[in-house]
Amino acid sequence: RSKMPVVTVSLNQKETAVLIGAKRVALASEEDGLAQYFLGDVNRTVAETPHNMASSRSHCICTIFVEASDPAAQVVRTSKVQIVDLAGSERLKPYERGSQD
C-alpha cells in the first residue's frame, strides 16, 4: 500500500468546494484511468461499524475531466464527470437490518 497524501475539503471565497492535497493526473487510456481509480480505492480507510463489517466510513469521489479538440473549427470542448460513493448505511437504527445481514 503506497503512502497517499492527505486530502482535505474546504470552501474558497466563492463558497465552492476545494480539495486541498488532491492532484490531477493526465490519462492516455482507459487502463490509465482504471489504474488511478484502483490506486485510490486500495488506499481508502476501512473500519467496521455495528451495521457494516467493512464500512469505508468515507466518501469516494472520482472526477474525470474530458477534453476534446476540433482543430478544423479551432474549438476545445471540456466536460466533467463525477462518480460519487457516499457512505451512510451506518445510520441505520439498532433494530433495522444492516447490509451484512
C-alpha positions in Angstrom: 0.0 0.0 0.0 1.6 3.3 -1.1 1.5 6.4 1.1 -1.0 8.8 -0.3 -1.3 12.5 0.6 -4.0 13.6 3.0 -6.8 15.4 1.1 -9.0 17.9 2.9 -12.1 19.7 1.7 -12.6 23.4 2.3 -14.6 26.3 0.8 -13.0 29.0 -1.2 -14.1 32.7 -1.2 -16.8 31.9 -3.7 -18.0 29.1 -1.3 -17.0 26.4 -3.9 -15.6 23.2 -2.5 -11.9 22.8 -3.0 -9.8 19.6 -2.4 -6.5 20.5 -0.8 -3.8 17.9 -1.4 -5.6 16.3 -4.4 -4.0 16.4 -7.8 -5.0 16.0 -11.5 -3.4 13.2 -13.4 -3.2 13.2 -17.2 -4.5 9.9 -18.6 -3.8 8.5 -22.1 -6.0 5.4 -21.9 -8.9 3.7 -20.2 -6.2 1.5 -18.5 -4.5 4.5 -17.0 -7.9 5.7 -15.6 -8.7 2.4 -14.1 -5.2 2.2 -12.5 -5.7 5.6 -10.9 -9.2 4.7 -9.7 -7.9 1.4 -8.1 -5.0 3.2 -6.5 -7.4 5.5 -4.7 -9.7 2.6 -3.9 -7.0 0.5 -2.2 -5.9 3.5 -0.1 -9.4 4.1 1.3 -9.8 3.8 5.1 -11.9 0.8 6.1 -13.2 0.1 9.6 -16.2 -1.9 10.8 -19.3 -0.4 12.4 -22.1 -2.2 14.1 -24.1 -2.3 10.9 -21.4 -2.8 8.3 -18.3 -5.0 8.9 -16.4 -3.4 6.0 -17.5 0.2 6.2 -15.3 2.7 4.4 -16.5 5.4 6.8 -15.6 7.7 4.0 -16.9 9.0 0.7 -15.2 8.4 -2.6 -15.4 11.0 -5.4 -13.8 10.2 -8.8 -13.8 13.2 -11.1 -13.0 12.7 -14.7 -12.2 15.8 -16.9 -12.6 15.1 -20.6 -11.1 17.4 -23.3 -11.9 17.1 -27.0 -10.4 19.3 -29.6 -11.5 20.1 -33.1 -8.5 21.6 -34.9 -10.6 22.4 -38.0 -13.0 24.5 -36.1 -10.3 25.6 -33.6 -12.6 24.6 -30.7 -11.8 22.7 -27.5 -14.7 21.3 -25.6 -14.3 20.2 -21.9 -16.6 18.1 -19.7 -16.5 16.9 -16.2 -18.0 13.6 -14.9 -18.2 12.8 -11.2 -18.7 9.3 -9.8 -19.7 9.5 -6.1 -19.9 6.8 -3.5 -21.5 8.2 -0.3 -21.1 6.2 2.9 -24.3 6.1 5.0 -25.5 2.6 5.9 -24.1 3.2 9.4 -27.0 5.5 10.2 -29.5 2.6 10.5 -31.4 2.3 13.7 -30.3 -0.6 16.0 -33.5 -2.5 15.2 -33.1 -2.2 11.4 -31.3 -4.8 9.4 -27.9 -3.8 8.1 -26.3 -4.7 4.8 -24.3 -7.5 6.4 -27.4 -9.5 7.5 
